[in-house]
């Protein structure tokens, strides 16, 4: 069984019944991850696994600190998940910024090192283009949707506001990589 197949089963177990909206979002994020295989190569399965698992820390069964990236990554490490998948879950979508808002930045950084920037950007792309209802969204629409769900003084609001430039840039970087990969494939098909 591949990492992504295992991850899909775990995500289904913890999200499908308890958090159906989160489950719809998770399925979209994983679908977005599958589209990135042309630029990820050997790391595609691990990124898809992280996409499936990025929000499992929201499950009431797994919530310990109330900070879903840390709770999810700790659970996954205890379950023997691939270390890269744990790092991606722990740090997804600029989690370190929200961890700072919650007084958990030192804990997060001590337990989980940062993943490779290209994979971090890829997971940001997947999360920030996957809507809560399972639709594809632009990064600007996704940011607006997040702001609409949280009060102005909530840690998520502060963290997303602070992280927005990085989130937007990451989405654009991944879109540019995908466009280049598509052009290369088209050129290769035309020549071949």
BAMI-344079 format. One line per field, with one value per atom (N, C-alpha, C): x, y, z; atom name. Coordinates in nm, 3 decimals. Example, Ala and Ser with C-alpha at 12.3 -4.5 7.8 and 13.67 -1.06 7.14 Angstrom:
<recs>
px [1.319, 1.230, 1.320, 1.285, 1.367, 1.290]
py [-0.569, -0.450, -0.330, -0.225, -0.106, 0.003]
pz [0.780, 0.780, 0.780, 0.708, 0.714, 0.787]
atom [N, CA, C, N, CA, C]
</recs>
This chain:
<recs>
px [0.085, 0.000, 0.090, 0.058, 0.136, 0.108, 0.197, 0.175, 0.042, 0.012, -0.111, -0.235, -0.230, -0.345, -0.367, -0.258, -0.266, -0.322, -0.270, -0.313, -0.461, -0.509, -0.651, -0.738, -0.697, -0.773, -0.776, -0.661, -0.652, -0.740, -0.729, -0.808, -0.958, -0.997, -1.138, -1.186, -1.105, -1.141, -1.167, -1.082, -1.090, -1.173, -1.204, -1.274, -1.411, -1.429, -1.550, -1.679, -1.695, -1.819, -1.822, -1.710, -1.705, -1.704, -1.633, -1.614, -1.633, -1.757, -1.780, -1.735, -1.744, -1.696, -1.545, -1.478, -1.332, -1.292, -1.371, -1.346, -1.357, -1.456, -1.471, -1.348, -1.305, -1.184, -1.063, -1.048, -0.934, -0.930, -1.044, -1.047, -1.001, -1.040, -0.997, -0.847, -0.796, -0.653, -0.571, -0.617, -0.548, -0.558, -0.672, -0.687, -0.592, -0.580, -0.486, -0.344, -0.310, -0.176, -0.146, -0.244, -0.222, -0.189, -0.241, -0.213, -0.069, 0.002, 0.138, 0.246, 0.209, 0.310, 0.413, 0.377, 0.480, 0.595, 0.573, 0.682, 0.740, 0.680, 0.726, 0.809, 0.791, 0.868, 0.848, 0.960, 0.957, 0.887, 0.867, 0.803, 0.651, 0.595, 0.452, 0.365, 0.401, 0.318, 0.322, 0.438, 0.446, 0.368, 0.373, 0.294, 0.145, 0.103, -0.039, -0.078, 0.010, -0.018, -0.035, 0.054, 0.044, -0.084, -0.124, -0.248, -0.367, -0.370, -0.478, -0.481, -0.363, -0.352, -0.338, -0.327, -0.292, -0.390, -0.514, -0.613, -0.667, -0.604, -0.660, -0.652, -0.563, -0.554, -0.680, -0.771, -0.900, -0.993, -0.965, -1.051, -1.055, -1.175, -1.185, -1.106, -1.092, -1.017, -0.868, -0.817, -0.673, -0.634, -0.731, -0.701, -0.649, -0.527, -0.466, -0.436, -0.365, -0.330, -0.436, -0.519, -0.613, -0.551, -0.426, -0.357, -0.339, -0.423, -0.435, -0.307, -0.218, -0.096, -0.009, 0.005, 0.087, 0.020, -0.109, -0.180, -0.179, -0.201, -0.200, -0.063, 0.041, 0.177, 0.222, 0.188, 0.224, 0.157, 0.029, -0.042, 0.023, 0.054, 0.112, 0.248, 0.330, 0.461, 0.442, 0.349, 0.323, 0.274, 0.206, 0.155, 0.260, 0.380, 0.488, 0.483, 0.416, 0.409, 0.548, 0.564, 0.688, 0.724, 0.850, 0.890, 0.861, 0.883, 0.854, 0.706, 0.619, 0.475, 0.445, 0.507, 0.487, 0.532, 0.647, 0.699, 0.605, 0.556, 0.465, 0.335, 0.280, 0.157, 0.183, 0.293, 0.325, 0.339, 0.394, 0.425, 0.335, 0.229, 0.150, 0.090, 0.094, 0.029, 0.074, 0.207, 0.270, 0.225, 0.212, 0.164, 0.248, 0.375, 0.463, 0.414, 0.352, 0.302, 0.186, 0.091, -0.019, 0.030, 0.129, 0.187, 0.240, 0.299, 0.346, 0.231, 0.120, 0.002, -0.051, -0.032, -0.085, 0.019, 0.140, 0.245, 0.304, 0.293, 0.341, 0.455, 0.510, 0.612, 0.737, 0.783, 0.905, 0.882, 0.764, 0.730, 0.726, 0.660, 0.651, 0.789, 0.869, 1.003, 1.095, 1.081, 1.166, 1.134, 1.007, 0.965, 0.970, 0.949, 0.938, 1.017, 1.121, 1.198, 1.117, 1.159, 1.088, 1.110, 1.006, 1.023, 1.093, 1.132, 1.193, 1.100, 1.153, 1.068, 0.979, 1.028, 0.945, 0.823, 0.841, 0.728, 0.634, 0.690, 0.609, 0.521, 0.579, 0.502, 0.395, 0.429, 0.331, 0.210, 0.233, 0.120, 0.041, 0.109, 0.037, -0.054, -0.001, -0.081, -0.207, -0.189, -0.304, -0.407, -0.361, -0.452, -0.519, -0.445, -0.498, -0.575, -0.586, -0.671, -0.784, -0.793, -0.900, -0.999, -1.118, -1.220, -1.277, -1.348, -1.403, -1.512, -1.573, -1.679, -1.628, -1.496, -1.438, -1.422, -1.448, -1.430, -1.287, -1.250, -1.124, -1.149, -1.057, -1.070, -0.939, -0.947, -0.825, -0.772, -0.645, -0.588, -0.655, -0.688, -0.754, -0.893, -0.967, -1.099, -1.086, -0.984, -0.962, -0.927, -0.842, -0.809, -0.935, -1.015, -1.138, -1.232, -1.239, -1.325, -1.276, -1.147, -1.093, -1.124, -1.100, -1.129, -1.277, -1.365, -1.508, -1.550, -1.471, -1.508, -1.461, -1.363, -1.302, -1.317, -1.331, -1.339, -1.206, -1.212, -1.094, -0.982, -1.015, -0.912, -0.869, -0.913, -0.881, -0.739, -0.665, -0.529, -0.517, -0.614, -0.610, -0.613, -0.698, -0.710, -0.577, -0.517, -0.388, -0.281, -0.277, -0.175, -0.192, -0.314, -0.337, -0.308, -0.346, -0.315, -0.163, -0.090, 0.056, 0.118, 0.062, 0.117, 0.071, -0.031, -0.093, 0.008, 0.106, 0.201, 0.276, 0.317, 0.387, 0.293, 0.170, 0.073, 0.046, 0.023, -0.004, 0.119, 0.236, 0.359, 0.379, 0.355, 0.372, 0.280, 0.155, 0.060, 0.109, 0.155, 0.201, 0.328, 0.417, 0.539, 0.503, 0.413, 0.373, 0.300, 0.214, 0.146, 0.247, 0.350, 0.454, 0.532, 0.564, 0.633, 0.548, 0.419, 0.330, 0.318, 0.309, 0.301, 0.427, 0.543, 0.669, 0.673, 0.630, 0.627, 0.532, 0.420, 0.324, 0.383, 0.449, 0.514, 0.621, 0.699, 0.802, 0.740, 0.632, 0.564, 0.506, 0.451, 0.397, 0.508, 0.620, 0.733, 0.786, 0.797, 0.846, 0.751, 0.621, 0.522, 0.531, 0.554, 0.563, 0.689, 0.797, 0.924, 0.921, 0.861, 0.865, 0.767]
py [-0.117, 0.000, 0.124, 0.220, 0.344, 0.432, 0.529, 0.627, 0.699, 0.739, 0.815, 0.729, 0.602, 0.514, 0.498, 0.476, 0.466, 0.596, 0.707, 0.839, 0.863, 0.824, 0.842, 0.764, 0.644, 0.564, 0.629, 0.680, 0.746, 0.872, 0.952, 1.075, 1.043, 0.943, 0.904, 0.866, 0.790, 0.745, 0.862, 0.965, 1.074, 1.194, 1.202, 1.322, 1.298, 1.188, 1.172, 1.190, 1.120, 1.129, 1.247, 1.270, 1.373, 1.514, 1.533, 1.666, 1.661, 1.645, 1.625, 1.742, 1.864, 1.977, 1.972, 1.943, 1.929, 1.813, 1.706, 1.591, 1.632, 1.712, 1.760, 1.842, 1.930, 2.010, 1.919, 1.822, 1.731, 1.654, 1.607, 1.534, 1.624, 1.751, 1.845, 1.871, 1.888, 1.914, 1.795, 1.674, 1.555, 1.548, 1.584, 1.586, 1.689, 1.804, 1.906, 1.851, 1.779, 1.722, 1.625, 1.545, 1.450, 1.522, 1.642, 1.714, 1.762, 1.762, 1.816, 1.713, 1.591, 1.487, 1.525, 1.603, 1.639, 1.721, 1.790, 1.872, 1.811, 1.703, 1.646, 1.520, 1.449, 1.326, 1.228, 1.183, 1.079, 1.123, 1.252, 1.303, 1.315, 1.279, 1.298, 1.222, 1.098, 1.017, 1.074, 1.120, 1.177, 1.307, 1.388, 1.512, 1.479, 1.383, 1.347, 1.293, 1.215, 1.165, 1.282, 1.379, 1.496, 1.575, 1.581, 1.650, 1.580, 1.448, 1.375, 1.400, 1.417, 1.419, 1.558, 1.662, 1.793, 1.846, 1.806, 1.859, 1.756, 1.640, 1.541, 1.587, 1.680, 1.732, 1.805, 1.834, 1.892, 1.789, 1.661, 1.557, 1.570, 1.569, 1.577, 1.465, 1.351, 1.240, 1.269, 1.358, 1.383, 1.517, 1.604, 1.739, 1.732, 1.779, 1.786, 1.932, 1.999, 2.140, 2.234, 2.184, 2.270, 2.335, 2.304, 2.355, 2.237, 2.231, 2.110, 2.065, 2.153, 2.102, 2.022, 2.071, 2.003, 1.875, 1.882, 1.763, 1.653, 1.691, 1.593, 1.532, 1.614, 1.564, 1.473, 1.507, 1.421, 1.285, 1.285, 1.159, 1.076, 1.141, 1.068, 1.009, 1.086, 1.035, 0.912, 0.918, 0.805, 0.683, 0.707, 0.598, 0.544, 0.605, 0.557, 0.610, 0.723, 0.782, 0.826, 0.835, 0.884, 1.021, 1.042, 1.166, 1.289, 1.281, 1.395, 1.431, 1.333, 1.358, 1.429, 1.384, 1.449, 1.595, 1.622, 1.758, 1.847, 1.793, 1.871, 1.903, 1.806, 1.828, 1.931, 1.916, 2.006, 2.151, 2.171, 2.308, 2.358, 2.285, 2.323, 2.464, 2.532, 2.661, 2.764, 2.772, 2.870, 2.851, 2.727, 2.696, 2.760, 2.780, 2.838, 2.977, 3.049, 3.183, 3.172, 3.084, 3.065, 3.005, 2.918, 2.862, 2.975, 3.075, 3.191, 3.264, 3.278, 3.342, 3.265, 3.136, 3.049, 3.015, 3.068, 3.038, 2.898, 2.841, 2.705, 2.699, 2.813, 2.814, 2.737, 2.756, 2.688, 2.537, 2.497, 2.354, 2.293, 2.361, 2.312, 2.301, 2.405, 2.406, 2.302, 2.278, 2.180, 2.037, 2.011, 1.874, 1.842, 1.944, 1.919, 2.023, 1.978, 2.070, 2.108, 2.214, 2.261, 2.165, 2.139, 2.056, 2.135, 2.065, 2.132, 2.239, 2.356, 2.466, 2.431, 2.353, 2.322, 2.237, 2.147, 2.065, 2.144, 2.231, 2.321, 2.408, 2.465, 2.547, 2.465, 2.341, 2.255, 2.227, 2.201, 2.176, 2.304, 2.418, 2.546, 2.563, 2.537, 2.548, 2.461, 2.337, 2.246, 2.295, 2.338, 2.383, 2.515, 2.604, 2.738, 2.746, 2.636, 2.632, 2.529, 2.469, 2.374, 2.434, 2.458, 2.521, 2.429, 2.485, 2.405, 2.308, 2.336, 2.249, 2.153, 2.149, 2.059, 2.117, 2.245, 2.309, 2.362, 2.392, 2.459, 2.609, 2.678, 2.823, 2.891, 3.018, 3.097, 3.123, 3.155, 3.183, 3.306, 3.406, 3.525, 3.491, 3.407, 3.365, 3.281, 3.198, 3.113, 3.199, 3.298, 3.388, 3.459, 3.509, 3.578, 3.484, 3.360, 3.260, 3.234, 3.222, 3.199, 3.318, 3.439, 3.558, 3.567, 3.517, 3.524, 3.429, 3.328, 3.228, 3.261, 3.350, 3.374, 3.520, 3.541, 3.677, 3.749, 3.880, 3.962, 3.942, 3.906, 3.892, 3.747, 3.655, 3.514, 3.486, 3.392, 3.362, 3.325, 3.252, 3.215, 3.340, 3.434, 3.558, 3.633, 3.649, 3.718, 3.644, 3.511, 3.432, 3.436, 3.423, 3.426, 3.564, 3.668, 3.803, 3.822, 3.775, 3.787, 3.698, 3.582, 3.485, 3.506, 3.587, 3.600, 3.622, 3.712, 3.729, 3.600, 3.526, 3.399, 3.298, 3.292, 3.197, 3.227, 3.353, 3.393, 3.364, 3.402, 3.377, 3.227, 3.145, 3.001, 2.944, 2.987, 2.941, 2.980, 3.103, 3.149, 3.077, 3.047, 2.972, 2.833, 2.765, 2.630, 2.637, 2.735, 2.750, 2.773, 2.851, 2.875, 2.747, 2.669, 2.541, 2.446, 2.443, 2.356, 2.402, 2.531, 2.583, 2.547, 2.559, 2.522, 2.373, 2.291, 2.146, 2.110, 2.178, 2.154, 2.192, 2.307, 2.350, 2.249, 2.200, 2.102, 1.974, 1.929, 1.810, 1.832, 1.950, 1.982, 1.987, 2.046, 2.052, 1.912, 1.831, 1.694, 1.615, 1.636, 1.565, 1.613, 1.742, 1.798, 1.749, 1.736, 1.690, 1.540, 1.467, 1.321, 1.265]
pz [0.000, 0.000, 0.000, -0.084, -0.091, 0.029, 0.052, 0.159, 0.140, 0.017, -0.005, 0.017, -0.016, 0.010, 0.161, 0.234, 0.379, 0.438, 0.390, 0.439, 0.414, 0.297, 0.265, 0.362, 0.398, 0.494, 0.632, 0.676, 0.806, 0.806, 0.701, 0.693, 0.694, 0.619, 0.617, 0.757, 0.828, 0.963, 1.057, 1.049, 1.146, 1.100, 0.973, 0.925, 0.863, 0.792, 0.710, 0.789, 0.899, 0.976, 1.071, 1.138, 1.242, 1.184, 1.073, 1.017, 0.865, 0.818, 0.675, 0.587, 0.634, 0.553, 0.543, 0.653, 0.652, 0.561, 0.558, 0.472, 0.324, 0.290, 0.152, 0.112, 0.201, 0.174, 0.157, 0.244, 0.240, 0.108, 0.064, -0.064, -0.179, -0.178, -0.281, -0.271, -0.150, -0.133, -0.185, -0.158, -0.210, -0.362, -0.418, -0.565, -0.626, -0.562, -0.610, -0.606, -0.500, -0.487, -0.602, -0.640, -0.751, -0.882, -0.900, -1.025, -1.032, -0.920, -0.916, -0.944, -0.974, -0.998, -1.105, -1.210, -1.308, -1.251, -1.142, -1.086, -0.958, -0.908, -0.781, -0.796, -0.906, -0.926, -0.814, -0.755, -0.652, -0.524, -0.505, -0.384, -0.395, -0.510, -0.534, -0.435, -0.405, -0.315, -0.173, -0.129, 0.005, 0.016, -0.089, -0.085, -0.082, -0.162, -0.159, -0.021, 0.041, 0.176, 0.274, 0.265, 0.353, 0.325, 0.199, 0.164, 0.229, 0.224, 0.288, 0.439, 0.499, 0.645, 0.706, 0.624, 0.677, 0.783, 0.780, 0.875, 0.974, 0.986, 1.079, 1.223, 1.254, 1.390, 1.435, 1.343, 1.380, 1.444, 1.423, 1.480, 1.631, 1.690, 1.837, 1.907, 1.842, 1.901, 1.911, 1.825, 1.819, 1.881, 1.905, 1.955, 2.098, 2.115, 2.247, 2.281, 2.191, 2.214, 2.158, 2.066, 1.995, 1.872, 1.844, 1.726, 1.631, 1.527, 1.447, 1.376, 1.330, 1.267, 1.364, 1.484, 1.585, 1.633, 1.662, 1.708, 1.601, 1.476, 1.368, 1.347, 1.346, 1.323, 1.436, 1.559, 1.672, 1.661, 1.627, 1.608, 1.498, 1.386, 1.274, 1.309, 1.380, 1.421, 1.511, 1.603, 1.692, 1.615, 1.503, 1.419, 1.323, 1.323, 1.237, 1.095, 1.075, 0.941, 0.895, 0.766, 0.706, 0.766, 0.799, 0.865, 0.780, 0.649, 0.563, 0.569, 0.571, 0.581, 0.714, 0.822, 0.952, 0.949, 0.887, 0.878, 0.797, 0.686, 0.602, 0.676, 0.747, 0.823, 0.934, 1.005, 1.116, 1.071, 0.952, 0.907, 0.795, 0.764, 0.647, 0.658, 0.545, 0.528, 0.632, 0.647, 0.739, 0.883, 0.926, 1.061, 1.169, 1.144, 1.246, 1.288, 1.196, 1.228, 1.327, 1.300, 1.394, 1.526, 1.518, 1.641, 1.730, 1.668, 1.743, 1.811, 1.741, 1.798, 1.920, 1.918, 2.023, 2.131, 2.118, 2.215, 2.199, 2.079, 2.054, 1.952, 1.912, 1.807, 1.848, 1.970, 2.015, 2.019, 2.066, 2.072, 1.932, 1.840, 1.702, 1.639, 1.653, 1.592, 1.655, 1.785, 1.852, 1.810, 1.785, 1.752, 1.604, 1.519, 1.375, 1.297, 1.228, 1.145, 1.022, 0.957, 0.838, 0.721, 0.643, 0.523, 0.413, 0.308, 0.193, 0.141, 0.104, 0.058, -0.061, -0.157, -0.274, -0.235, -0.140, -0.096, -0.006, 0.075, 0.157, 0.067, -0.037, -0.132, -0.203, -0.236, -0.305, -0.216, -0.088, 0.002, 0.026, 0.034, 0.043, -0.078, -0.197, -0.319, -0.307, -0.266, -0.258, -0.157, -0.041, 0.065, 0.029, -0.033, -0.061, -0.193, -0.265, -0.384, -0.370, -0.253, -0.225, -0.128, -0.174, -0.091, 0.014, 0.111, 0.220, 0.174, 0.062, 0.011, -0.097, -0.116, -0.213, -0.352, -0.367, -0.497, -0.511, -0.634, -0.661, -0.648, -0.581, -0.559, -0.596, -0.626, -0.638, -0.497, -0.487, -0.356, -0.293, -0.372, -0.317, -0.262, -0.333, -0.285, -0.158, -0.154, -0.035, 0.086, 0.067, 0.178, 0.228, 0.136, 0.174, 0.249, 0.204, 0.269, 0.411, 0.432, 0.566, 0.657, 0.606, 0.686, 0.723, 0.637, 0.665, 0.777, 0.805, 0.907, 1.047, 1.059, 1.190, 1.231, 1.360, 1.414, 1.393, 1.390, 1.362, 1.463, 1.587, 1.690, 1.713, 1.627, 1.642, 1.592, 1.654, 1.610, 1.462, 1.409, 1.268, 1.180, 1.215, 1.138, 1.136, 1.253, 1.261, 1.180, 1.195, 1.127, 0.975, 0.927, 0.783, 0.727, 0.799, 0.753, 0.740, 0.839, 0.837, 0.729, 0.707, 0.612, 0.469, 0.447, 0.315, 0.202, 0.215, 0.104, 0.070, 0.171, 0.147, 0.083, 0.131, 0.075, -0.072, -0.103, -0.242, -0.329, -0.282, -0.359, -0.383, -0.282, -0.297, -0.403, -0.402, -0.504, -0.643, -0.657, -0.788, -0.832, -0.740, -0.774, -0.826, -0.758, -0.800, -0.934, -0.953, -1.082, -1.194, -1.169, -1.270, -1.299, -1.196, -1.217, -1.301, -1.272, -1.348, -1.492, -1.515, -1.651, -1.729, -1.666, -1.732, -1.763, -1.669, -1.691, -1.805, -1.811, -1.919, -2.055, -2.059, -2.185, -2.229, -2.134, -2.168, -2.224, -2.164, -2.214, -2.353, -2.375, -2.507, -2.613, -2.578, -2.671, -2.699, -2.597, -2.616, -2.705, -2.687, -2.771, -2.915, -2.935, -3.070, -3.143, -3.068, -3.127, -3.151, -3.056, -3.059, -3.152]
atom [N, CA, C, N, CA, C, N, CA, C, N, CA, C, N, CA, C, N, CA, C, N, CA, C, N, CA, C, N, CA, C, N, CA, C, N, CA, C, N, CA, C, N, CA, C, N, CA, C, N, CA, C, N, CA, C, N, CA, C, N, CA, C, N, CA, C, N, CA, C, N, CA, C, N, CA, C, N, CA, C, N, CA, C, N, CA, C, N, CA, C, N, CA, C, N, CA, C, N, CA, C, N, CA, C, N, CA, C, N, CA, C, N, CA, C, N, CA, C, N, CA, C, N, CA, C, N, CA, C, N, CA, C, N, CA, C, N, CA, C, N, CA, C, N, CA, C, N, CA, C, N, CA, C, N, CA, C, N, CA, C, N, CA, C, N, CA, C, N, CA, C, N, CA, C, N, CA, C, N, CA, C, N, CA, C, N, CA, C, N, CA, C, N, CA, C, N, CA, C, N, CA, C, N, CA, C, N, CA, C, N, CA, C, N, CA, C, N, CA, C, N, CA, C, N, CA, C, N, CA, C, N, CA, C, N, CA, C, N, CA, C, N, CA, C, N, CA, C, N, CA, C, N, CA, C, N, CA, C, N, CA, C, N, CA, C, N, CA, C, N, CA, C, N, CA, C, N, CA, C, N, CA, C, N, CA, C, N, CA, C, N, CA, C, N, CA, C, N, CA, C, N, CA, C, N, CA, C, N, CA, C, N, CA, C, N, CA, C, N, CA, C, N, CA, C, N, CA, C, N, CA, C, N, CA, C, N, CA, C, N, CA, C, N, CA, C, N, CA, C, N, CA, C, N, CA, C, N, CA, C, N, CA, C, N, CA, C, N, CA, C, N, CA, C, N, CA, C, N, CA, C, N, CA, C, N, CA, C, N, CA, C, N, CA, C, N, CA, C, N, CA, C, N, CA, C, N, CA, C, N, CA, C, N, CA, C, N, CA, C, N, CA, C, N, CA, C, N, CA, C, N, CA, C, N, CA, C, N, CA, C, N, CA, C, N, CA, C, N, CA, C, N, CA, C, N, CA, C, N, CA, C, N, CA, C, N, CA, C, N, CA, C, N, CA, C, N, CA, C, N, CA, C, N, CA, C, N, CA, C, N, CA, C, N, CA, C, N, CA, C, N, CA, C, N, CA, C, N, CA, C, N, CA, C, N, CA, C, N, CA, C, N, CA, C, N, CA, C, N, CA, C, N, CA, C, N, CA, C, N, CA, C, N, CA, C, N, CA, C, N, CA, C, N, CA, C, N, CA, C, N, CA, C, N, CA, C, N, CA, C, N, CA, C, N, CA, C, N, CA, C, N, CA, C, N, CA, C, N, CA, C, N, CA, C, N, CA, C, N, CA, C, N, CA, C, N, CA, C, N, CA, C, N, CA, C, N, CA, C, N, CA, C, N, CA, C, N, CA, C, N, CA, C, N, CA, C, N, CA, C, N, CA, C, N, CA, C, N, CA, C, N, CA, C, N, CA, C, N, CA, C, N, CA, C, N, CA, C, N, CA, C]
</recs>
